[in-house]
Amino acid sequence: MTRKIQEKLSEDWLAVIIGLFIFGLAWGVFFGADLLGWVVTAGIWTSITNTLKPVSPDFAGLPGLVSLLATYLFLLLVMTIGAVLLKANLRKFAVSFTVVFFISYLCWILGAWAYIAATTNQLGKFGISWSLNLTSEAGYIIALLVGLFISNFAPRLARSISEAVRPELYIKAAIVMLGGYLGITAAEQLGLATSVMFRGFCAIIEAYLIYWALVYFIARKYFKFSREWAVPLASGISICGVSAAIATGSAIKARPVVPIMVSSLVVIFAVVELLFLPFLAQKFLANEPMVAGAWMGLAVKTDGAAVASGAITESLILAKAAAEQGINYQPGWIMATTTTVKVFIDVFIAIWAFILAWIWSAKIERRTDETVHLGQIWQRFPKFILGYMATFFVVILVAVLAPEVVGRAKTAMGEANVFRGIFFVMTFFTIGVVSNFRTLWEEGIGKLALVYVICLFGFIIWIGAFISWLFFHGVRPPLAG
């Protein structure tokens, strides 16, 4: 029986199993058993001795280093069982995973240093006068750079840890867990005005129809990229960055290097947007605060950077409205609009992956006179998306049927989301490890970045602003008090 499982199991299905296993453990809080509260989290810090701590206050007495060690041992056990099912070398995997985990987590900690990560609205909280404003997602960039350094300047080390260098497995498991986190985020927004939810939904449909088609056309027509490159690129720029690039790349059976390279660009450019879009919103959209919030959700391509952009935009606009007009808006609405728009975008990843799987089966790679069966679409459809959909809809269903437990569900998903962050940072470290500069250049990373720059700053940001204005102009947050 075990042998049959080993023969049939793919990284896709293993990612679903791992993601659902951690998701399931998180629900222990509903039965009085906080099964994941000990997992380590690294908050933004000014003193490194205070950065590590367990995610749950129930484990507040647990030292940060012990929490880190417990997290490592848990993931080592889970991932080693996965390695057995994938028929990897067990000893090599365990040693390699240890290196991958600790280097990745060190990058995560460095990225959370306040002078790197604190956003404009957080400077006072940490008692500092400046920061690079990169959010804790800076840890992803540091991990990517460290991985690139190892790949290109320490190739022996890269080869020695290759057994656990599996970026696609890590990112797919993370996306399964992301579904639950987005589900509770959406559930919390059920209290928003119906008109805001409807407007956000309409704005996203418009963005999909315009953004994706334009990016795909430009990549194919003017830069001569193949469909294999154009599809993940269009998805990464126009939809939800990393998750969309991975999902749609899997749907068309692109080589792993394709969505991986797109994902790297997505994170880098999301940080660039974070640095200037909120200030543009304050200058030109202070009188249209909900437009500004929706714009952040449509324009910034990673979840963390988008929500952070919404938070910065809200603090800037609320301060300006109070100082110049004497208007005190109720806090939370601008950022909630950003989050709502972003969540709807993320939900559509699954639908878009299915559509592309059908198109590639029925139109692009169909043989002459061949009848397309559902089995072919199923073969092509990325299975980890099923896990993503399952975690999302389970949380939504629980929230709708029992709204009184949303608080506990939020706690549960918050604990599972810590693992999602760890898997994400391991993804970007291992992306770097498998990315040789020469290979990247030969594959066209420079041309890829140029398409990204042209599309993002040429029309995506501005179309996003127009769509946001079209659906949200005249809508105001309620006044405080």
C-alpha positions as CSV (number, residue, x, y, z in Angstrom):
1,M,0.0,0.0,0.0
2,T,2.8,2.4,1.0
3,R,4.6,1.6,-2.3
4,K,1.4,2.5,-4.3
5,I,1.1,5.8,-2.4
6,Q,4.8,6.6,-3.2
7,E,4.3,5.8,-6.9
8,K,1.2,8.1,-7.2
9,L,2.1,11.0,-4.9
10,S,3.2,14.2,-6.6
11,E,4.5,17.4,-5.1
12,D,1.1,18.9,-5.8
13,W,-0.7,16.4,-3.7
14,L,2.0,16.4,-1.0
15,A,1.6,20.2,-0.8
16,V,-2.2,19.7,-0.3
17,I,-1.6,17.1,2.5
18,I,0.9,19.3,4.3
19,G,-1.2,22.4,4.0
20,L,-4.4,20.7,5.1
21,F,-2.6,18.9,8.0
22,I,-1.4,22.3,9.5
23,F,-4.8,23.8,8.7
24,G,-6.5,21.0,10.6
25,L,-4.2,21.3,13.6
26,A,-5.0,25.0,13.8
27,W,-8.6,24.2,14.6
28,G,-7.6,22.7,17.9
29,V,-8.4,26.0,19.5
30,F,-12.1,25.2,19.1
31,F,-11.7,22.2,21.3
32,G,-9.6,23.7,24.0
33,A,-6.4,22.4,22.6
34,D,-4.0,25.1,21.3
35,L,-2.0,22.7,19.1
36,L,0.0,25.3,17.2
37,G,0.3,28.2,19.8
38,W,4.0,27.3,20.4
39,V,5.1,28.1,16.8
40,V,7.7,30.9,16.6
41,T,6.9,34.3,15.1
42,A,9.4,37.1,14.5
43,G,7.8,40.6,14.8
44,I,9.3,43.8,13.7
45,W,12.1,44.6,16.2
46,T,14.6,47.1,17.3
47,S,16.3,44.8,19.8
48,I,17.0,41.4,18.4
49,T,16.6,39.7,21.8
50,N,12.9,40.5,21.7
51,T,12.0,39.4,18.2
52,L,11.3,35.7,18.7
53,K,8.3,34.6,20.6
54,P,5.4,32.0,20.4
55,V,2.5,33.2,18.4
56,S,-0.1,32.4,21.1
57,P,-0.2,34.3,24.5
58,D,-1.0,30.8,26.0
59,F,2.7,30.0,25.5
60,A,4.0,33.4,26.6
61,G,6.4,31.7,29.1
62,L,8.1,29.7,26.4
63,P,11.5,31.3,25.5
64,G,11.8,32.5,21.9
65,L,14.7,30.2,21.0
66,V,12.8,27.2,22.4
67,S,9.8,28.1,20.3
68,L,12.1,28.4,17.2
69,L,13.6,24.9,18.0
70,A,10.1,23.4,18.4
71,T,9.0,24.9,15.1
72,Y,12.1,23.5,13.4
73,L,11.6,20.0,14.8
74,F,7.9,20.0,13.9
75,L,8.6,21.0,10.3
76,L,11.6,18.6,10.1
77,L,9.3,15.7,11.0
78,V,6.5,16.8,8.7
79,M,8.8,17.5,5.7
80,T,10.9,14.3,6.3
81,I,7.7,12.2,6.1
82,G,6.9,14.1,2.9
83,A,10.4,13.3,1.6
84,V,9.8,9.6,2.2
85,L,6.6,9.7,0.2
86,L,8.5,11.5,-2.6
87,K,11.2,8.8,-2.4
88,A,14.0,11.3,-1.6
89,N,17.2,10.4,0.2
90,L,16.1,10.6,3.9
91,R,19.4,11.5,5.5
92,K,20.4,14.0,2.9
93,F,17.0,15.6,3.0
94,A,17.0,16.0,6.8
95,V,20.5,17.6,6.8
96,S,19.6,19.8,3.8
97,F,16.3,20.9,5.3
98,T,18.0,22.0,8.5
99,V,20.3,24.3,6.5
100,V,17.4,25.6,4.4
101,F,15.2,26.3,7.5
102,F,17.7,28.1,9.6
103,I,19.2,30.3,6.8
104,S,15.7,31.2,5.6
105,Y,14.5,32.0,9.1
106,L,17.6,34.2,9.8
107,C,16.7,36.1,6.6
108,W,13.2,36.5,7.9
109,I,14.5,37.9,11.2
110,L,16.8,40.3,9.4
111,G,14.0,41.5,7.2
112,A,11.9,42.3,10.3
113,W,14.5,44.8,11.6
114,A,12.5,48.1,12.3
115,Y,14.9,50.2,10.2
116,I,14.2,47.9,7.2
117,A,10.6,46.8,7.8
118,A,8.7,49.5,9.7
119,T,6.3,51.5,7.5
120,T,5.7,55.2,7.8
121,N,2.8,54.9,10.2
122,Q,4.8,52.6,12.5
123,L,7.9,54.8,13.1
124,G,6.6,56.3,16.3
125,K,5.7,52.9,17.7
126,F,9.3,51.8,17.4
127,G,10.8,55.1,18.4
128,I,12.8,55.6,15.2
129,S,12.9,58.5,12.8
130,W,13.4,56.7,9.5
131,S,13.0,53.3,7.9
132,L,13.3,51.7,4.4
133,N,9.5,51.1,4.7
134,L,9.8,47.6,3.2
135,T,7.5,45.7,5.7
136,S,8.6,42.3,7.0
137,E,8.3,41.0,3.4
138,A,11.8,42.4,3.1
139,G,12.7,39.0,4.5
140,Y,11.7,37.4,1.2
141,I,14.1,39.7,-0.7
142,I,16.9,39.0,1.7
143,A,16.3,35.3,1.4
144,L,16.3,35.5,-2.4
145,L,19.6,37.5,-2.4
146,V,21.3,35.0,0.0
147,G,20.1,32.1,-2.2
148,L,21.4,33.8,-5.3
149,F,24.8,34.4,-3.6
150,I,25.0,30.7,-2.6
151,S,24.0,29.5,-6.1
152,N,26.5,31.7,-7.9
153,F,29.4,32.0,-5.4
154,A,29.1,28.8,-3.2
155,P,28.0,26.2,-5.7
156,R,29.3,23.3,-3.6
157,L,27.0,24.4,-0.7
158,A,24.1,24.7,-3.2
159,R,24.7,21.1,-4.4
160,S,25.0,19.8,-0.9
161,I,21.6,21.0,0.1
162,S,19.9,20.3,-3.2
163,E,17.7,17.5,-1.7
164,A,15.6,20.0,0.3
165,V,15.8,22.8,-2.3
166,R,12.2,22.4,-3.4
167,P,10.7,25.9,-4.0
168,E,7.5,24.6,-5.7
169,L,6.7,22.3,-2.8
170,Y,7.1,25.1,-0.3
171,I,5.1,27.6,-2.2
172,K,2.3,25.3,-3.0
173,A,1.9,24.2,0.6
174,A,1.9,27.9,1.6
175,I,-0.8,28.7,-0.9
176,V,-3.0,25.9,0.6
177,M,-2.6,27.6,4.0
178,L,-3.1,31.0,2.5
179,G,-6.7,30.0,1.6
180,G,-7.7,29.8,5.3
181,Y,-6.1,33.1,6.1
182,L,-7.9,34.8,3.2
183,G,-11.1,33.1,4.3
184,I,-11.0,34.7,7.8
185,T,-10.0,38.0,6.3
186,A,-13.0,37.8,4.0
187,A,-15.3,36.7,6.9
188,E,-14.3,39.8,8.9
189,Q,-15.2,42.0,6.0
190,L,-18.7,40.5,5.8
191,G,-19.8,43.4,8.0
192,L,-18.7,46.0,5.3
193,A,-21.4,47.8,3.5
194,T,-22.8,45.7,0.7
195,S,-22.1,48.4,-1.9
196,V,-18.4,48.3,-1.1
197,M,-18.3,44.5,-1.5
198,F,-20.2,44.7,-4.8
199,R,-18.1,47.6,-6.1
200,G,-14.9,45.7,-5.2
201,F,-16.1,42.6,-7.1
202,C,-16.9,44.6,-10.2
203,A,-13.6,46.4,-10.1
204,I,-11.7,43.1,-10.0
205,I,-13.7,41.7,-13.0
206,E,-12.7,44.8,-14.9
207,A,-9.0,44.4,-13.8
208,Y,-8.9,40.8,-14.9
209,L,-10.4,41.4,-18.3
210,I,-8.1,44.4,-19.0
211,Y,-4.8,43.7,-17.2
212,W,-4.3,40.1,-18.1
213,A,-5.1,40.5,-21.8
214,L,-2.9,43.6,-22.2
215,V,0.2,42.1,-20.5
216,Y,-0.2,38.8,-22.4
217,F,-0.5,40.7,-25.7
218,I,2.5,42.9,-25.1
219,A,4.7,40.0,-23.9
220,R,3.8,37.9,-27.0
221,K,3.6,40.7,-29.7
222,Y,6.5,43.0,-28.8
223,F,8.8,40.9,-26.7
224,K,8.3,37.6,-28.5
225,F,7.9,35.6,-25.4
226,S,6.4,32.1,-25.8
227,R,3.0,31.2,-24.2
228,E,4.9,29.4,-21.5
229,W,6.4,32.7,-20.4
230,A,3.6,35.1,-21.3
231,V,0.9,33.3,-19.2
232,P,2.6,33.3,-15.8
233,L,4.0,36.8,-16.4
234,A,0.5,38.1,-17.3
235,S,-1.0,36.4,-14.2
236,G,1.8,37.6,-11.9
237,I,1.6,41.2,-13.0
238,S,-2.2,41.5,-13.3
239,I,-3.7,39.2,-10.7
240,C,-2.0,38.2,-7.4
241,G,1.7,38.0,-8.0
242,V,3.4,34.9,-6.6
243,S,0.3,32.7,-6.0
244,A,-1.2,33.5,-9.4
245,A,2.1,32.9,-11.3
246,I,2.6,29.5,-9.6
247,A,-1.0,28.4,-10.1
248,T,-1.3,29.4,-13.7
249,G,2.2,28.2,-14.5
250,S,1.2,24.8,-13.2
251,A,-2.1,24.9,-15.2
252,I,-0.3,25.2,-18.5
253,K,2.6,22.8,-17.4
254,A,5.3,25.5,-17.6
255,R,8.8,24.6,-16.5
256,P,9.4,25.3,-12.8
257,V,11.9,28.1,-13.7
258,V,9.2,30.2,-15.3
259,P,6.8,31.0,-12.4
260,I,9.8,31.0,-10.1
261,M,11.4,33.9,-12.0
262,V,8.2,35.8,-12.3
263,S,7.6,35.4,-8.5
264,S,11.0,36.9,-7.8
265,L,10.1,40.0,-9.8
266,V,6.7,40.2,-8.2
267,V,8.1,40.6,-4.7
268,I,10.7,43.1,-5.7
269,F,8.3,45.4,-7.6
270,A,5.6,45.1,-4.9
271,V,8.1,46.7,-2.5
272,V,8.8,49.4,-5.0
273,E,5.1,50.2,-5.3
274,L,4.8,50.2,-1.5
275,L,7.4,53.0,-1.3
276,F,5.6,55.6,-3.4
277,L,1.9,54.7,-4.2
278,P,0.5,55.6,-0.7
279,F,2.1,59.1,-1.0
280,L,0.6,59.5,-4.5
281,A,-2.8,58.5,-3.0
282,Q,-2.4,61.1,-0.3
283,K,-1.6,63.9,-2.7
284,F,-4.2,63.2,-5.3
285,L,-6.9,61.2,-3.7
286,A,-7.3,62.6,-0.2
287,N,-10.8,63.7,-1.1
288,E,-11.6,60.1,-2.3
289,P,-10.4,57.9,0.5
290,M,-12.2,54.7,-0.7
291,V,-10.8,55.1,-4.2
292,A,-7.3,55.3,-2.7
293,G,-7.9,52.1,-0.7
294,A,-9.3,50.2,-3.7
295,W,-6.3,51.4,-5.8
296,M,-3.8,49.8,-3.4
297,G,-5.7,46.5,-3.7
298,L,-5.7,46.6,-7.5
299,A,-2.1,47.9,-8.0
300,V,0.1,46.2,-5.4
301,K,0.7,42.5,-6.2
302,T,1.5,40.7,-3.0
303,D,-0.9,40.3,0.0
304,G,1.4,41.7,2.6
305,A,2.6,44.7,0.6
306,A,-1.0,45.4,-0.5
307,V,-2.4,45.4,3.0
308,A,0.6,47.4,4.3
309,S,0.0,49.9,1.4
310,G,-3.6,50.2,2.5
311,A,-2.6,50.8,6.1
312,I,-0.1,53.5,5.1
313,T,-2.5,55.2,2.8
314,E,-5.2,55.2,5.5
315,S,-2.9,56.8,8.0
316,L,-1.7,59.5,5.5
317,I,-5.2,60.4,4.3
318,L,-6.8,60.4,7.7
319,A,-4.0,62.7,9.0
320,K,-4.4,65.1,6.0
321,A,-8.2,65.1,6.2
322,A,-8.1,66.0,9.9
323,A,-5.4,68.6,9.5
324,E,-6.6,70.4,6.4
325,Q,-10.4,69.9,6.5
326,G,-11.2,69.1,10.1
327,I,-12.8,65.8,9.0
328,N,-12.2,62.8,11.2
329,Y,-13.0,59.6,9.3
330,Q,-13.6,56.3,11.2
331,P,-10.4,54.3,10.9
332,G,-10.3,50.9,9.3
333,W,-12.5,51.5,6.2
334,I,-9.7,52.5,3.7
335,M,-7.6,49.5,4.7
336,A,-10.6,47.2,4.7
337,T,-11.4,48.3,1.1
338,T,-7.8,47.4,0.1
339,T,-8.1,44.0,1.8
340,T,-11.6,43.3,0.3
341,V,-10.4,44.0,-3.2
342,K,-7.2,41.9,-2.7
343,V,-9.1,39.0,-1.2
344,F,-11.5,38.9,-4.2
345,I,-8.5,38.9,-6.5
346,D,-7.0,36.0,-4.7
347,V,-10.2,34.0,-4.8
348,F,-10.3,34.3,-8.5
349,I,-6.9,32.5,-8.9
350,A,-8.6,29.1,-8.7
351,I,-11.1,30.1,-11.4
352,W,-8.4,31.5,-13.7
353,A,-6.2,28.4,-13.2
354,F,-9.2,26.2,-14.3
355,I,-10.0,28.4,-17.3
356,L,-6.4,28.2,-18.5
357,A,-6.2,24.4,-17.9
358,W,-9.3,24.0,-20.1
359,I,-7.9,26.4,-22.8
360,W,-4.6,24.6,-23.0
361,S,-6.3,21.1,-23.1
362,A,-9.0,22.1,-25.6
363,K,-7.3,24.7,-27.8
364,I,-3.5,25.2,-27.4
365,E,-2.1,21.6,-27.0
366,R,-5.0,19.6,-28.5
367,R,-4.1,17.1,-31.1
368,T,-6.0,17.2,-34.4
369,D,-9.5,15.5,-34.2
370,E,-8.9,14.7,-30.6
371,T,-11.8,14.9,-28.2
372,V,-11.0,16.7,-25.0
373,H,-12.0,14.7,-21.9
374,L,-12.5,16.0,-18.4
375,G,-9.6,13.8,-17.4
376,Q,-7.2,15.8,-19.5
377,I,-8.3,19.0,-17.8
378,W,-8.0,17.3,-14.4
379,Q,-4.5,16.1,-15.2
380,R,-3.4,19.7,-16.1
381,F,-5.3,21.4,-13.2
382,P,-2.9,22.3,-10.3
383,K,-4.1,20.1,-7.4
384,F,-2.9,22.4,-4.7
385,I,-5.5,24.9,-5.8
386,L,-8.1,22.4,-4.5
387,G,-6.5,22.7,-1.0
388,Y,-6.5,26.5,-1.3
389,M,-10.2,26.5,-2.2
390,A,-11.0,24.0,0.6
391,T,-9.4,26.0,3.3
392,F,-10.9,29.2,2.1
393,F,-14.5,27.9,1.9
394,V,-14.4,26.0,5.1
395,V,-13.5,29.1,7.0
396,I,-16.2,31.2,5.2
397,L,-18.8,28.5,5.9
398,V,-17.9,28.4,9.6
399,A,-18.1,32.2,9.8
400,V,-21.5,32.4,8.0
401,L,-23.1,29.6,10.0
402,A,-21.6,30.6,13.4
403,P,-20.6,34.2,13.4
404,E,-20.0,34.1,17.1
405,V,-16.8,31.9,16.5
406,V,-15.1,34.2,14.1
407,G,-12.8,35.4,16.8
408,R,-11.6,31.9,17.5
409,A,-11.3,31.1,13.8
410,K,-9.2,34.2,13.4
411,T,-6.8,33.0,16.2
412,A,-6.6,29.5,14.5
413,M,-5.9,31.0,11.1
414,G,-3.4,33.4,12.5
415,E,-1.4,30.4,13.9
416,A,-1.6,28.5,10.6
417,N,-0.6,31.7,8.8
418,V,2.7,31.8,10.7
419,F,3.6,28.5,8.9
420,R,2.6,30.1,5.6
421,G,5.1,32.9,6.2
422,I,7.9,30.3,7.0
423,F,7.1,28.4,3.9
424,F,7.1,31.6,1.8
425,V,10.6,32.6,3.1
426,M,11.9,29.1,2.4
427,T,10.5,29.4,-1.1
428,F,12.4,32.5,-1.9
429,F,15.6,31.3,-0.4
430,T,15.4,28.1,-2.5
431,I,14.4,30.1,-5.6
432,G,17.7,31.9,-5.2
433,V,19.6,28.6,-4.7
434,V,18.3,27.2,-8.0
435,S,18.9,30.5,-9.9
436,N,22.2,30.8,-11.5
437,F,22.9,34.4,-12.9
438,R,24.0,33.0,-16.3
439,T,20.9,30.7,-16.5
440,L,18.7,33.6,-15.5
441,W,20.2,35.9,-18.2
442,E,19.9,33.1,-20.9
443,E,16.3,32.6,-19.9
444,G,15.6,36.3,-20.4
445,I,15.3,37.7,-16.9
446,G,16.3,41.2,-18.2
447,K,13.7,41.2,-20.9
448,L,11.1,39.8,-18.4
449,A,11.9,42.6,-16.0
450,L,11.5,45.2,-18.8
451,V,8.0,43.8,-19.7
452,Y,7.1,44.1,-16.0
453,V,8.3,47.7,-15.7
454,I,6.5,48.8,-18.9
455,C,3.2,47.1,-18.0
456,L,3.2,47.9,-14.3
457,F,4.2,51.6,-14.6
458,G,2.9,52.1,-18.1
459,F,-0.7,51.2,-17.6
460,I,-1.6,48.8,-14.8
461,I,-1.2,51.3,-12.0
462,W,-3.1,54.0,-13.9
463,I,-5.9,51.7,-15.1
464,G,-6.2,50.5,-11.5
465,A,-6.6,54.1,-10.4
466,F,-9.2,54.8,-13.0
467,I,-11.2,51.6,-12.2
468,S,-11.0,52.4,-8.5
469,W,-12.4,55.9,-9.2
470,L,-15.1,54.5,-11.5
471,F,-16.5,52.2,-8.8
472,F,-15.6,54.0,-5.5
473,H,-15.8,57.7,-6.2
474,G,-18.2,59.6,-3.9
475,V,-18.1,56.7,-1.4
476,R,-16.9,58.0,2.0
477,P,-15.9,56.2,5.2
478,P,-18.3,57.0,8.1
479,L,-17.2,59.8,10.4
480,A,-15.6,58.9,13.7
481,G,-18.0,59.2,16.6
